[in-house]
Every structure is written in C-alpha cells, then in structure tokens.
C-alpha cells in the first residue's frame, strides 16, 4: 500500500508526525518513505510493507495531509502500475522530458575513440536538431584483451563538446560505482555544460550492489538494459532495486535476448515487450536496435535490418531509441559492424518519424473505435 501525501508536505508539520505515529502502530507493518522532487513541487510517498489487505484505506485517507491511498497490485511497488494509480509516468532532466507518451533519440558512439570523432558526431546531431546522445567511456567486454574504453580520460572533452553543441543529455554506461564520482567531477570541471544518464548494461542487470549504489544517487537518471539471459520479470525487479534505493527516474531498455534462435542477428529482437513493460510499470521504454540486430544487413527492399527493427519498436510505442552511429564505422573500436554512418542520420530520423506517425495514428484509431 502506498500513502501519497499532498504536494510539498512539510515533515515538521504536526499532522505529518501524527500520521507516522498511526502507521507505526499498525501491527506487522513497516514503513518506508520516499520523496520525489520535481521542478515545481515535492511529493512524499509512504510505503506500507507487510500484509495490508485488512487495512482500511479510507481511514488512512481521513488524515488531512493524505492525498490518496493506492493499493499495490504488482510486485514492483515503486515503479509498478497499480490499480487506480494515476501518478505520472514521466520525469524531466536538464530540460528534456522522458515519459511513456513521447520519444527521444540517443544517437552516438557506442565507445568514444577520438576527440575528432566525438566532435563530428555531436555536430551532426546539432544539425539535425537533436539534444541527446550516447557516448561510451567505460566498456565492459567479453574478452579481457578487448578495448575497455578510455574511461575518465575522455570525460573532459566529451562534456566540453556536448556543451559546445548544445547536447543536453549524454547516455553513458558505468561498470563500477566509483565511476559515478568520476563523472560528477568531470561535469563540475566542465561547468555542468551537459547532463548524464547513467546506463546499466545487460551484464550488470543483476549486479545488485551496483544497482543499489546507482539508485542511491539522485543526480542522474538511469537507463537499465534488460538482462540478456534472464526473464523480463527478473529484469523489472532489477529496476525496482534502483527505485527502492530512492531514484525512480528509470528508463527500461529492451536490447534483444541472447539465443541461437536469433541467428543471423546478434540477439532475438524483443520489441514486442514495449507495450508489456508500459502496462506493468510506469517506466518509459527504450529500444536498442543496434545491439539487437548487430549487423548492417539490408532486406531486398534495401532498408537496413536495424531500421526495420527500430520501426517495429517505435510503432509499438517506444519512448527512446538508443542507436549506434560513427563517422567511420570501419575505424570504430567497439561494434563497428553494427554502427550506422553519420551520413545515414537524416534517413534514420525520417524513418523513425514515419514510424512514430504510424503509432500516433494507431492511438487515434483506438480512440475512434475502442
């Protein structure tokens, strides 16, 4: 059960202490308080943990500081979409809104290699009117001999150039909690010229200590990739780990499932789960067609498989696309064979716009005939 207080409730208010005393007196029930600080107001939610089936929600709603009570209908207490739960499914960060009803494109380098390539990429994004990118500084790899990323060495020029080209959010994977501090320090030295979305890669979806550390920080939103060898439910519970530590600004990313049945693609595309995740949770849903498909192969219609997969996810209602581009894919240090060329960016964006229009028309048809 979730007890939602009126916006901007003061914890020093005697009515707040009165409510807490009442809740603490409930037998076999423990409480956990979470605050959501938005641009205009602060929301306080109190989670009642235990068997709450016998509790009278109307009695709790009689307290004057209580806005409403929501009964938890799913295992994902914080991020789940519960019955009669009209809490928003969006958040804003550094001027960009992320929600279940809009779409953001994060095109960029899977792994940062040179300053020149970073600048070429960001300049191309600005020319196309985009405000977000992906830039990999830390790269977990299957082989210990593969390129692991430049790490904190590249952060200063990545953030400097992001500010120069008015890029608002940089999605960046981390593999250890000390990298959060490295990013914070580099951003400060760059005059906070941009913002960062911390990415948890598929290999770390069940690295619970990393999830807890990332969840405890409130500065950066989080992009969590689905684990490549676990169930959807297990991956959604990983997202709940983040929220349970205090950070609920989480986006869930579908990136394909690891199975031989995916051949000749890199992974089995799982974008049919876009509406499923939106139905089960309030998280915006991202798709990663680059790591799902993994090649630049094209169908007889000459449309790249990656574009076909992207369109499938967008038509299903995806809210974010994480996509690999590179000025010279043949020179990329990581995943070059799947990266699209910068000159293909206008084509990609037009194809996405067509798919998004199709999704919006589908929503209009539902309103007309549903």
Rosetta blueprint (number, residue, H / E / L):
1 X L
2 X E
3 X E
4 X E
5 X E
6 X L
7 X L
8 X L
9 X L
10 X L
11 X L
12 X L
13 X L
14 X H
15 X H
16 X H
17 X H
18 X H
19 X H
20 X H
21 X H
22 X H
23 X H
24 X H
25 X L
26 X L
27 X L
28 X L
29 X L
30 X E
31 X E
32 X E
33 X E
34 X E
35 X E
36 X E
37 X E
38 X L
39 X L
40 X L
41 X L
42 X E
43 X E
44 X E
45 X E
46 X E
47 X E
48 X E
49 X E
50 X L
51 X L
52 X L
53 X L
54 X L
55 X L
56 X L
57 X H
58 X H
59 X H
60 X H
61 X H
62 X L
63 X L
64 X L
65 X L
66 X E
67 X E
68 X E
69 X E
70 X E
71 X L
72 X L
73 X L
74 X L
75 X L
76 X L
77 X L
78 X L
79 X L
80 X E
81 X L
82 X L
83 X L
84 X L
85 X L
86 X L
87 X L
88 X L
89 X L
90 X E
91 X E
92 X E
93 X E
94 X L
95 X L
96 X E
97 X E
98 X E
99 X E
100 X L
101 X L
102 X L
103 X L
104 X E
105 X E
106 X E
107 X E
108 X E
109 X E
110 X L
111 X L
112 X L
113 X L
114 X L
115 X H
116 X H
117 X H
118 X H
119 X H
120 X H
121 X H
122 X H
123 X H
124 X H
125 X H
126 X H
127 X H
128 X L
129 X L
130 X L
131 X L
132 X E
133 X E
134 X E
135 X E
136 X L
137 X L
138 X L
139 X L
140 X L
141 X L
142 X L
143 X L
144 X L
145 X L
146 X L
147 X L
148 X L
149 X L
150 X L
151 X L
152 X H
153 X H
154 X H
155 X H
156 X H
157 X H
158 X H
159 X H
160 X H
161 X H
162 X H
163 X H
164 X H
165 X L
166 X L
167 X L
168 X L
169 X E
170 X E
171 X E
172 X E
173 X E
174 X E
175 X L
176 X L
177 X L
178 X H
179 X H
180 X H
181 X H
182 X H
183 X H
184 X H
185 X H
186 X H
187 X H
188 X H
189 X H
190 X L
191 X L
192 X L
193 X L
194 X L
195 X E
196 X E
197 X E
198 X E
199 X E
200 X E
201 X L
202 X H
203 X H
204 X H
205 X L
206 X L
207 X L
208 X H
209 X H
210 X H
211 X H
212 X H
213 X H
214 X H
215 X H
216 X H
217 X L
218 X L
219 X L
220 X L
221 X L
222 X E
223 X E
224 X E
225 X E
226 X L
227 X L
228 X L
229 X L
230 X L
231 X L
232 X H
233 X H
234 X H
235 X H
236 X H
237 X H
238 X H
239 X H
240 X H
241 X H
242 X H
243 X H
244 X H
245 X L
246 X L
247 X L
248 X L
249 X L
250 X E
251 X E
252 X E
253 X E
254 X E
255 X L
256 X L
257 X E
258 X L
259 X L
260 X H
261 X H
262 X H
263 X L
264 X L
265 X L
266 X L
267 X L
268 X E
269 X L
270 X L
271 X H
272 X H
273 X H
274 X H
275 X H
276 X H
277 X H
278 X H
279 X H
280 X H
281 X E
282 X L
283 X L
284 X E
285 X E
286 X E
287 X E
288 X L
289 X H
290 X H
291 X H
292 X H
293 X H
294 X L
295 X L
296 X L
297 X L
298 X E
299 X L
300 X L
301 X L
302 X L
303 X L
304 X E
305 X H
306 X H
307 X H
308 X H
309 X H
310 X H
311 X H
312 X H
313 X H
314 X H
315 X H
316 X L
317 X L
318 X L
319 X L
320 X E
321 X E
322 X E
323 X E
324 X E
325 X E
326 X E
327 X L
328 X L
329 X H
330 X H
331 X H
332 X L
333 X L
334 X L
335 X L
336 X H
337 X H
338 X H
339 X L
340 X E
341 X E
342 X H
343 X H
344 X H
345 X H
346 X H
347 X H
348 X H
349 X H
350 X H
351 X H
352 X H
353 X H
354 X H
355 X H
356 X H
357 X H
358 X H
359 X H
360 X H
361 X H
362 X H
363 X H
364 X H
365 X H
366 X H
367 X H
368 X H
369 X H
370 X L
